[in-house]
Amino acid sequence: MTERRIPVAEPVLGQEEMDNVMAAMKSGWISSLGAFIPEFERDFAAFSGAAHGVAVANGTVALHLALVAAGIGPGDEVLMPSLTFVATASAARYCGAVPVFVDSDAETWQLDPAALEAALTPRAKAIIPVHLYGHPCDMDPIRAIAARRALVVVEDAAEAHGAQYRGRPVGALGAIGCFSFYGNKIITTGEGGMCLTDDRAMAEHLRLLRDHGMDPRRPYWHDVVGYNYRMTNLQAAVGVAQVKKIGGFIAKKREMAAWYAESLAPLARAGRIRLQPEAPWARSVFWMNSVILADTPASVEQVRARMSDRGVDTRPFFHPAHLLPPYATGERLPVAEHLSSRGLNLPSGTGLTRDQIERVAHALAESLEPPR
């Protein structure tokens, strides 16, 4: 019998999600009003250690809304790692701001605080640390830099639901934290996102901007330009069920990371790959289980093609934003460029079994060998 193809990620949904969606449909509240939206906001904010949650249409608009609410505008510089999904840079550009790209730390793969400080200019107004692939950034030096320069910190925690930095959940360590609930994230609403904050006034401002800038006390009166960035009650119905399962999903993610570390240990000991790091001060959620190809002449694309032939799907790392045509700066950020050119995301869905992970490890080992 042919073995089932192993995808990079797929959501784990059950009867609870179905029951909630049916309840939303029966209530008639399927758009941006309904009881599931505030429940999801409260539950996810509480899980993440934040006072307020503002649900939105997706993670990209969460970032944009956060920057607008923080007063970021034309000509302002927003510092961020270059090794990130393009949405981080796009959100700054939507505001007319200038994304300033910073290199990564070679050990953690996250934003390098020393490089961040070196990139500051008088036009800097905000920092977006990105908790890449589920591992936290080193937030204390980042926040210290921000405090010295009166910069706003907007966390891009799209990939890091439940990750912890020195025992504190990410997403509640800056002025605003932004999450995505896309189908491949740790919890999903299909599309969807959320902004978290401890500031009540900021939460109210985010809600105002999310709903066309309409005065909540005076229907169809708009004092400011706003956006239609609302989440639907149907999406939130799925989210309410998912957030109740998030502890189990994270435990499974960490168990899978341990399985990968054991299965891939021979390749790591032989210097063929570098395993995904976890800093002593971090508790990663391993959104993606990733490796760096080391002692092999094969390119990432060659390895991906060989693994695909063996029924295993993979992903390359993100292209550094400073190399993408809309954002090309002509600079060299060697760590980000190296990680991108040699990084490989392995299957990471929480439905994977130990046997499937061993099959992935075997496919990777075979794919690193020269073709016969």
C-alpha positions, 0 to 999 in steps of 0.5 A, a space after each residue: 500500500 502506498 504511504 500517505 504523503 506527509 504535508 508540511 502542515 495541516 490543521 487539527 479540527 474536531 467536533 468542537 469546532 463544528 459545533 461552534 460553527 453550527 451554533 454561530 450559523 443558527 444564531 444568525 450572527 455570521 459576520 462581524 458581530 456575535 458572541 464568539 468574537 468577544 469570547 475568543 478575544 478574552 480567551 486568547 488574551 488571557 492565555 497570552 497574558 495580555 489584558 485586551 484582545 482585538 480580533 482582526 481579519 488576518 495577521 498582516 492587518 494586525 501588524 498594520 493596525 498596530 502600527 497605525 494605532 501606534 502613530 507610525 506614518 510616512 517617513 518613519 523608520 521601522 526596524 525589523 529582522 530581514 529574515 521574516 515573512 514579507 508581511 512584516 515589511 509590507 505592514 510598515 510600507 502600508 503606513 508610508 513608513 520605511 522598513 529598516 532591515 536588521 541581521 539575525 543572530 546566528 545562534 538563535 536565528 532571531 533579531 540580533 540586538 547588537 545589529 538592531 542598535 547599530 541600525 538606529 537613526 534619528 528617524 527610527 520610531 518602532 521596532 518589530 521583533 519577529 519570533 521566527 518559527 516559534 522561538 522568542 527574540 531576546 526581548 530584554 535588550 530589545 526593550 532596553 533599546 526601545 526605552 532609551 530611544 522612546 521607540 514603540 515595540 510591536 511584536 510579530 508573534 504570528 508564528 509563536 502562540 504560547 512561546 515564552 521569554 524568561 517565563 513570560 508569554 510573547 505577544 504581551 512584552 511590547 506595546 502591542 502583540 500581533 498574531 496570525 490564525 492562518 490554517 498552518 498556525 498552532 491554532 487556526 480560524 482559517 484566516 484571522 489574526 489578533 492584536 494584544 495590548 495591556 493598554 485599555 485606551 490602545 485597545 479601544 483605539 484598535 477597535 475603532 480603527 478596525 471598524 471603519 473608524 466608526 464612533 461606537 456611540 454614534 452610528 455611522 459617524 466617522 472622526 478618523 479614517 478606519 479600515 474594515 479589518 474585522 473578524 467574522 463570528 464564524 471564524 471566532 467560533 472556530 477560534 474559541 474551540 481551538 484556544 481551548 486545545 492550545 495547551 495540548 497542541 503546544 505540548 505535542 509541538 514540543 514532543 515532536 521537536 524532541 522526536 526530530 532531535 532524536 531521529 536527526 541526531 546522527 545527521 547532526 553529529 556527522 555535521 550534515 545538518 544543524 538542528 533548530 536551537 532553543 536558547 536557555 532563556 526561551 521556551 519555543 513552540 517549534 511552530 516549524 521544525 527546521 534544520 540548516 543544511 551544513 556539510 552537503 553539496 546539495 542545495 535546499 531545492 535539490 533536497 526538497 525535490 528528493 524528499 518530495 519524490 519520497 512523499 515528504 513535503 517541505 518548505 524553504 526558509 523565507 527569503 530575506 526581505 532586503 533581497 526582495 524586489 519591492 524592498 531591495 536595499 543593496 546591503 549585505 546581511 550575511 547571517 540572514 542570507 546564510 540561514 535563508 539559503 540553507 534552511 529547510 522547514 520539515 513537516 510540523 503539523 500537530 497530527 504527525 506520529 512518531 513513525 511519520 517523523 522517523 520517515 521524514 528523518 530517513 527521507 532527509 538522510 537519503 536526500 542529502 546523499 549525492 544522487 546515484 
